[in-house]
Amino acid sequence: MLNAFSAVAPYLKFNPAYVVVDNFVFKLHYRWTFIILLIATILVTLRQYFGEHIKCISDTIPAHVINTYCFFTPTFTLVRHLNNSALEKGLIFQPGIGPEETQHEEIKRHAYYQWVPFVLFGQALLFYIPHFLWKSFEGGRIKTLVLGLRMVGLSRYLKDQSLKIGKLNVPSLEEAESRVKIIRRAMIDRMRINQSWGAHLALTEFMNLLNILLQIYLTNRFLAGAFYSLGVKIWRERWTDQMDALDVVFPKVTKCHFRKFGPSGSIQLHDTLCVMALNIINEKIYAVLWFWYLFVLIMTILGLIWRLCTFFFYRNVRFTKFTFAYFAKPGRIDEQELAAVVEKCNFSNWMFLFFLRSNISEFLFKRVIFHLASELPDPEKDNSINAFLDREHTAAKVGTSGGAQKVQLDEVDTPLLSEKDGAKMD
């Protein structure tokens, strides 16, 4: 049976090169909810472990005929017999099952069981869409920089020779310094050019909220309006009454009417009972989903509140220091250098640095902050990296005529692997 869940194995593998480009709330949607719905889809299709989806009792109709007919024709229960008192007194043996007094008696139809695997799988895909869009917007920028910086971080332990372990190539300290210039330049280019980066993240996070609300609504429509209050009724009735909400929404025994022509040409009605074995699984799935969707909805709302806080307070140095040092990854950050960077950051730049901090060590991030404090263009003066370079180039020309020295963006006295006084770190 465990082999049946091999389809979800790729989503559970440990990846040492994994780079964080989202948060815990995002993972609840595209990873955990996606996996839960895939597992639920697999469970409702494992006929060999739970038997036939439906088996009906009939003395005159062949079993395979009545089973097939009642599977694609909605079965029903009688509303009058959804009576807990009658069930406790032994007047009926199953909720909703009993004799029909008239042909026009109120009934409750059950047609959802035909569509359960398709609906669950479709919902799993919808939970993955916002993540897919965010990955497209993000474009692997964080991963490229992080993997490069991680190699540079390992280089601090090497001297003159590079180290190769399998497919992993750790450059020497001298090689790392040349790479730092490229990484440093790419970081600033991407932080200045991609001004909509933070907006795309906020948009996809808001899409997560819309999606969870949509899935709750669709599930409620799918279960004929019974999903909204399902969890509350389960909590209240499960341990007190013999018949609870699960027995009403997911009956284990239902009725089915089969009609055929008799020897005289008249229509004969065959009233059959059908055992719904798969409803044992369906009721557990939707009970778990009710509580899970509620948890995901609450966490999504809290996540959006946190995103609003970051939008309004990202220029506050204390807020940024607290966020980078505790929420991103534990560590200490120089407040003065951080203040110099925050002054030049817009919201997209700030979010870029937040995820960069989430993926690299404290040592590397301190070097990044120290470097960006002097190199990051001012958003109030430079609308793009090209404008910044043009201004620097013009200033350098003027400085040359006046005896000033030209400074290029790539040629900085203190690269990431150097101390503030210019001495290289061991």
C-alpha positions as CSV (number, residue, x, y, z in Angstrom):
1,M,0.0,0.0,0.0
2,L,2.9,2.4,0.7
3,N,3.9,2.1,-2.9
4,A,0.7,3.9,-3.8
5,F,2.0,7.1,-2.2
6,S,5.2,7.2,-4.3
7,A,3.6,10.0,-6.3
8,V,4.1,12.4,-3.4
9,A,7.7,11.3,-2.6
10,P,9.4,14.0,-4.7
11,Y,7.8,16.7,-2.6
12,L,9.2,15.2,0.6
13,K,12.8,14.8,-0.4
14,F,15.6,16.7,1.4
15,N,17.5,19.1,-1.0
16,P,20.7,20.5,0.4
17,A,20.7,23.1,-2.4
18,Y,17.2,24.3,-1.4
19,V,16.8,28.1,-1.3
20,V,14.0,29.8,0.6
21,V,12.1,32.3,-1.5
22,D,8.8,32.3,0.4
23,N,7.6,31.9,4.0
24,F,5.8,29.4,6.3
25,V,2.3,30.5,5.2
26,F,3.2,30.0,1.6
27,K,4.4,26.5,2.3
28,L,1.1,25.6,4.0
29,H,-0.6,26.2,0.6
30,Y,1.6,24.8,-2.1
31,R,3.4,22.1,-0.1
32,W,1.4,20.8,2.8
33,T,-2.1,21.4,1.5
34,F,-1.0,20.2,-1.9
35,I,0.4,16.9,-0.4
36,I,-2.7,16.4,1.8
37,L,-5.0,16.7,-1.2
38,L,-2.8,14.4,-3.3
39,I,-2.8,11.8,-0.6
40,A,-6.6,12.1,-0.2
41,T,-7.0,11.6,-4.0
42,I,-4.9,8.5,-3.9
43,L,-6.9,7.1,-0.9
44,V,-10.3,7.4,-2.7
45,T,-9.0,5.6,-5.7
46,L,-7.5,2.6,-3.9
47,R,-10.3,0.2,-4.5
48,Q,-8.2,-2.9,-3.7
49,Y,-7.9,-1.8,-0.1
50,F,-11.4,-0.5,0.6
51,G,-13.5,-2.7,-1.7
52,E,-16.0,-1.6,-4.3
53,H,-17.2,2.0,-4.1
54,I,-20.8,0.8,-4.0
55,K,-22.5,-2.6,-3.5
56,C,-26.3,-2.8,-3.8
57,I,-28.7,-5.6,-2.7
58,S,-31.2,-7.0,-5.1
59,D,-32.9,-10.4,-5.5
60,T,-33.8,-10.2,-9.1
61,I,-31.4,-7.7,-10.7
62,P,-27.8,-9.0,-11.5
63,A,-25.3,-7.5,-9.0
64,H,-23.0,-5.9,-11.6
65,V,-26.0,-4.2,-13.3
66,I,-27.5,-2.7,-10.2
67,N,-24.1,-1.7,-8.8
68,T,-23.2,0.2,-12.1
69,Y,-26.6,1.8,-12.4
70,C,-26.7,3.0,-8.8
71,F,-23.2,4.3,-9.0
72,F,-23.9,6.8,-11.9
73,T,-27.4,7.5,-10.7
74,P,-27.5,9.5,-7.4
75,T,-28.6,7.4,-4.5
76,F,-30.7,9.0,-1.7
77,T,-31.7,8.8,1.9
78,L,-35.1,9.8,3.4
79,V,-35.1,13.0,5.4
80,R,-37.8,11.7,7.7
81,H,-35.6,8.9,8.8
82,L,-32.6,11.1,9.6
83,N,-33.8,10.9,13.2
84,N,-31.4,10.2,16.1
85,S,-34.3,9.2,18.4
86,A,-35.6,6.6,16.0
87,L,-32.1,5.3,15.6
88,E,-31.5,5.0,19.3
89,K,-34.8,3.2,19.8
90,G,-34.0,0.7,17.1
91,L,-36.9,1.8,14.8
92,I,-34.4,2.2,11.9
93,F,-31.0,0.5,11.5
94,Q,-29.2,3.3,9.6
95,P,-29.7,7.1,9.4
96,G,-32.1,7.9,6.5
97,I,-33.0,4.3,5.8
98,G,-36.6,3.2,6.2
99,P,-39.9,2.5,4.5
100,E,-41.3,5.1,2.1
101,E,-44.9,6.1,2.9
102,T,-45.5,8.1,-0.3
103,Q,-43.8,8.5,-3.7
104,H,-43.4,12.2,-3.0
105,E,-41.6,11.9,0.3
106,E,-38.7,14.4,0.9
107,I,-35.4,12.8,0.1
108,K,-31.7,13.8,0.3
109,R,-29.7,12.9,-2.9
110,H,-26.1,11.9,-2.8
111,A,-24.2,12.4,-6.1
112,Y,-20.8,13.8,-4.9
113,Y,-19.1,10.4,-4.5
114,Q,-18.7,10.1,-8.3
115,W,-16.6,13.3,-8.4
116,V,-14.6,13.2,-5.2
117,P,-11.2,12.2,-6.7
118,F,-11.5,14.7,-9.5
119,V,-12.4,17.5,-7.2
120,L,-9.6,16.7,-4.7
121,F,-7.0,16.6,-7.5
122,G,-8.3,19.9,-9.0
123,Q,-8.1,21.6,-5.6
124,A,-4.6,20.4,-5.2
125,L,-3.6,22.1,-8.5
126,L,-5.3,25.3,-7.5
127,F,-3.3,25.4,-4.3
128,Y,-0.1,25.1,-6.3
129,I,-0.9,27.9,-8.9
130,P,0.1,30.9,-6.7
131,H,3.4,29.3,-5.9
132,F,4.0,28.6,-9.6
133,L,3.3,32.2,-10.5
134,W,5.6,33.5,-7.7
135,K,8.4,31.2,-9.0
136,S,7.9,32.6,-12.5
137,F,8.0,36.2,-11.1
138,E,11.0,35.6,-8.9
139,G,12.9,34.0,-11.8
140,G,15.5,32.2,-9.6
141,R,17.3,35.5,-8.8
142,I,17.7,34.7,-5.1
143,K,18.9,31.1,-5.8
144,T,21.6,32.3,-8.2
145,L,23.0,34.8,-5.7
146,V,22.7,32.5,-2.7
147,L,24.5,29.6,-4.3
148,G,27.3,31.9,-5.4
149,L,27.6,33.5,-1.9
150,R,27.6,30.1,-0.2
151,M,30.7,29.1,-2.2
152,V,32.3,32.4,-1.3
153,G,31.5,31.7,2.3
154,L,33.3,28.4,2.2
155,S,36.3,30.0,0.6
156,R,37.2,31.8,3.9
157,Y,38.6,28.5,5.1
158,L,40.9,28.0,2.0
159,K,44.1,29.8,1.1
160,D,45.7,29.5,-2.3
161,Q,44.2,26.3,-3.7
162,S,40.6,25.6,-4.7
163,L,38.8,22.4,-3.4
164,K,36.7,20.1,-5.5
165,I,34.4,17.5,-3.8
166,G,32.4,15.6,-6.3
167,K,30.4,18.1,-8.3
168,L,31.0,20.8,-5.6
169,N,33.8,23.2,-6.5
170,V,34.9,25.5,-3.7
171,P,37.1,28.4,-5.1
172,S,40.2,29.6,-3.3
173,L,40.2,32.9,-1.5
174,E,41.9,34.6,-4.5
175,E,39.3,33.2,-6.9
176,A,36.5,34.1,-4.5
177,E,37.5,37.7,-4.5
178,S,37.0,38.0,-8.3
179,R,33.7,36.2,-8.0
180,V,32.5,38.5,-5.3
181,K,32.7,41.4,-7.7
182,I,30.4,39.7,-10.2
183,I,28.0,38.6,-7.5
184,R,28.1,42.0,-5.9
185,R,27.3,43.7,-9.2
186,A,24.6,41.3,-10.1
187,M,23.0,41.8,-6.7
188,I,22.8,45.5,-7.1
189,D,21.6,45.3,-10.7
190,R,18.7,42.9,-9.8
191,M,17.7,44.9,-6.7
192,R,17.5,48.1,-8.8
193,I,16.0,46.8,-12.0
194,N,13.3,44.5,-10.5
195,Q,11.2,47.1,-8.7
196,S,8.0,45.0,-8.9
197,W,9.6,42.1,-7.1
198,G,8.0,42.9,-3.7
199,A,4.6,43.7,-5.4
200,H,4.5,40.3,-7.1
201,L,5.2,38.6,-3.8
202,A,2.4,40.5,-2.0
203,L,0.1,39.7,-5.0
204,T,0.7,36.0,-4.8
205,E,0.3,36.0,-1.1
206,F,-3.1,37.7,-1.5
207,M,-3.9,35.1,-4.2
208,N,-3.4,32.4,-1.5
209,L,-6.1,34.1,0.6
210,L,-8.5,34.3,-2.3
211,N,-7.8,30.6,-3.2
212,I,-8.4,29.2,0.3
213,L,-11.7,31.2,0.5
214,L,-12.6,29.9,-2.9
215,Q,-11.8,26.3,-2.0
216,I,-14.0,26.5,1.2
217,Y,-16.9,27.9,-0.9
218,L,-16.5,25.3,-3.6
219,T,-16.3,22.4,-1.1
220,N,-19.4,23.7,0.6
221,R,-21.3,23.7,-2.7
222,F,-19.9,20.3,-3.6
223,L,-21.3,18.8,-0.3
224,A,-24.7,20.5,-0.8
225,G,-24.1,23.3,1.8
226,A,-23.0,21.0,4.6
227,F,-19.3,21.9,4.7
228,Y,-19.4,25.3,6.5
229,S,-20.8,23.8,9.7
230,L,-19.3,20.3,9.4
231,G,-16.4,20.7,11.8
232,V,-18.6,22.4,14.5
233,K,-21.2,19.6,14.3
234,I,-18.6,16.9,14.4
235,W,-17.1,18.5,17.6
236,R,-20.5,18.8,19.2
237,E,-22.2,15.6,18.2
238,R,-19.5,13.0,17.6
239,W,-19.2,11.8,21.2
240,T,-22.8,12.4,22.3
241,D,-25.3,11.3,19.6
242,Q,-25.5,8.0,17.8
243,M,-26.0,9.8,14.5
244,D,-23.8,12.8,13.8
245,A,-23.2,15.1,10.9
246,L,-20.9,12.7,9.1
247,D,-23.6,10.1,9.0
248,V,-25.9,12.6,7.4
249,V,-23.5,13.9,4.8
250,F,-21.7,10.7,4.2
251,P,-24.2,7.9,4.7
252,K,-22.9,4.3,4.8
253,V,-26.1,2.8,3.5
254,T,-28.4,4.6,0.9
255,K,-31.4,3.7,-1.2
256,C,-31.6,3.4,-5.0
257,H,-34.6,2.9,-7.3
258,F,-34.1,0.7,-10.3
259,R,-36.9,0.6,-12.9
260,K,-37.4,-1.9,-15.7
261,F,-40.2,-3.2,-17.8
262,G,-42.0,-6.3,-16.6
263,P,-43.5,-9.2,-18.6
264,S,-46.8,-7.3,-19.2
265,G,-45.0,-4.2,-20.4
266,S,-45.6,-2.2,-17.2
267,I,-42.8,-0.4,-15.4
268,Q,-41.6,-2.3,-12.3
269,L,-39.9,-0.4,-9.4
270,H,-37.1,-2.2,-7.5
271,D,-36.2,-0.5,-4.2
272,T,-32.6,-1.5,-3.3
273,L,-30.2,-0.8,-0.5
274,C,-26.6,0.2,-1.4
275,V,-23.6,0.0,0.9
276,M,-21.3,3.0,0.4
277,A,-18.0,1.5,1.6
278,L,-15.9,4.5,0.4
279,N,-17.8,6.9,2.5
280,I,-15.8,5.6,5.5
281,I,-12.8,7.3,3.8
282,N,-14.7,10.3,2.4
283,E,-15.9,11.4,5.8
284,K,-12.5,11.2,7.3
285,I,-11.0,13.2,4.4
286,Y,-13.5,16.1,4.6
287,A,-13.4,16.1,8.4
288,V,-9.7,16.7,8.3
289,L,-10.0,19.2,5.5
290,W,-12.5,21.3,7.5
291,F,-10.0,21.8,10.4
292,W,-7.0,22.1,8.0
293,Y,-8.7,24.7,5.9
294,L,-9.6,26.7,9.0
295,F,-6.0,26.6,10.2
296,V,-4.7,27.6,6.8
297,L,-7.2,30.5,6.5
298,I,-6.2,31.8,9.9
299,M,-2.5,31.6,9.2
300,T,-3.0,33.2,5.8
301,I,-4.8,36.2,7.3
302,L,-2.0,36.5,9.9
303,G,0.6,36.3,7.1
304,L,-1.0,39.1,5.2
305,I,-1.2,41.2,8.4
306,W,2.6,40.6,8.8
307,R,3.1,41.6,5.1
308,L,1.3,44.9,5.8
309,C,3.6,45.5,8.8
310,T,6.7,44.9,6.7
311,F,5.3,47.3,4.1
312,F,4.6,50.1,6.6
313,F,7.7,49.7,8.8
314,Y,10.5,48.4,6.6
315,R,12.3,51.7,6.8
316,N,12.4,51.5,10.6
317,V,15.8,50.3,11.5
318,R,14.8,48.6,14.8
319,F,12.0,46.8,13.0
320,T,14.4,45.7,10.2
321,K,17.1,44.6,12.6
322,F,14.5,42.6,14.7
323,T,13.1,41.0,11.5
324,F,16.4,40.1,10.0
325,A,18.0,38.9,13.2
326,Y,15.0,36.7,14.5
327,F,12.5,36.0,11.8
328,A,14.9,35.5,8.9
329,K,17.7,33.7,10.6
330,P,19.2,34.2,14.1
331,G,22.3,36.4,14.2
332,R,23.6,39.9,15.1
333,I,23.7,42.7,12.6
334,D,25.5,46.1,12.8
335,E,22.7,48.7,13.3
336,Q,24.6,51.6,11.7
337,E,25.4,49.7,8.5
338,L,21.9,48.4,8.4
339,A,20.5,51.9,8.8
340,A,22.6,53.1,5.8
341,V,21.2,50.3,3.6
342,V,17.6,50.8,4.8
343,E,17.7,54.5,3.8
344,K,18.4,53.5,0.2
345,C,15.9,50.6,0.0
346,N,12.4,50.4,-1.4
347,F,10.1,47.6,-0.4
348,S,11.3,45.3,-3.1
349,N,14.9,45.8,-2.1
350,W,14.0,45.2,1.5
351,M,12.2,41.9,0.7
352,F,15.2,40.9,-1.5
353,L,17.5,41.3,1.5
354,F,15.1,39.5,3.8
355,F,15.2,36.3,1.7
356,L,18.9,36.7,1.1
357,R,19.3,36.8,4.9
358,S,17.2,33.7,5.2
359,N,19.6,31.7,3.1
360,I,23.1,32.7,4.0
361,S,25.2,32.7,7.1
362,E,25.6,35.6,9.5
363,F,29.2,36.2,8.3
364,L,28.2,36.6,4.7
365,F,25.2,38.7,5.4
366,K,27.2,41.2,7.5
367,R,29.6,41.5,4.5
368,V,26.7,42.1,2.2
369,I,25.2,44.8,4.4
370,F,28.6,46.5,4.9
371,H,29.2,46.5,1.1
372,L,25.7,47.7,0.2
373,A,25.8,50.5,2.7
374,S,28.2,52.3,0.3
375,E,27.2,50.9,-3.1
376,L,23.5,50.7,-3.2
377,P,22.1,53.5,-5.3
378,D,19.8,56.1,-3.7
379,P,16.2,55.4,-4.9
380,E,15.3,59.1,-4.6
381,K,18.0,60.1,-7.1
382,D,18.5,57.0,-9.3
383,N,15.5,55.4,-11.0
384,S,17.6,52.6,-12.4
385,I,21.1,51.1,-12.2
386,N,21.9,52.8,-15.5
387,A,21.1,56.2,-14.1
388,F,23.3,55.5,-11.2
389,L,26.2,54.4,-13.4
390,D,25.8,57.5,-15.6
391,R,25.9,59.8,-12.6
392,E,29.0,58.1,-11.2
393,H,30.7,58.3,-14.6
394,T,29.9,62.0,-15.0
395,A,31.2,62.7,-11.5
396,A,34.3,60.8,-12.2
397,K,35.1,62.8,-15.3
398,V,34.6,66.1,-13.4
399,G,36.8,64.7,-10.6
400,T,39.6,63.9,-13.0
401,S,39.9,67.4,-14.2
402,G,39.9,68.6,-10.6
403,G,42.4,66.0,-9.4
404,A,39.8,63.6,-7.9
405,Q,40.2,59.9,-8.4
406,K,37.6,57.9,-10.5
407,V,35.8,55.2,-8.6
408,Q,34.1,52.3,-10.4
409,L,31.2,50.3,-9.0
410,D,33.2,47.1,-9.3
411,E,36.4,48.5,-7.8
412,V,35.7,48.9,-4.1
413,D,38.5,48.9,-1.5
414,T,36.5,46.6,0.9
415,P,35.0,43.5,-0.9
416,L,32.9,41.0,1.0
417,L,35.8,39.0,2.2
418,S,37.7,41.9,3.7
419,E,37.5,43.8,7.0
420,K,36.6,47.4,7.2
421,D,40.2,48.5,7.4
422,G,41.1,46.6,4.2
423,A,42.8,43.6,5.8
424,K,41.7,40.3,4.4
425,M,40.0,37.8,6.7
426,D,41.7,34.5,7.4
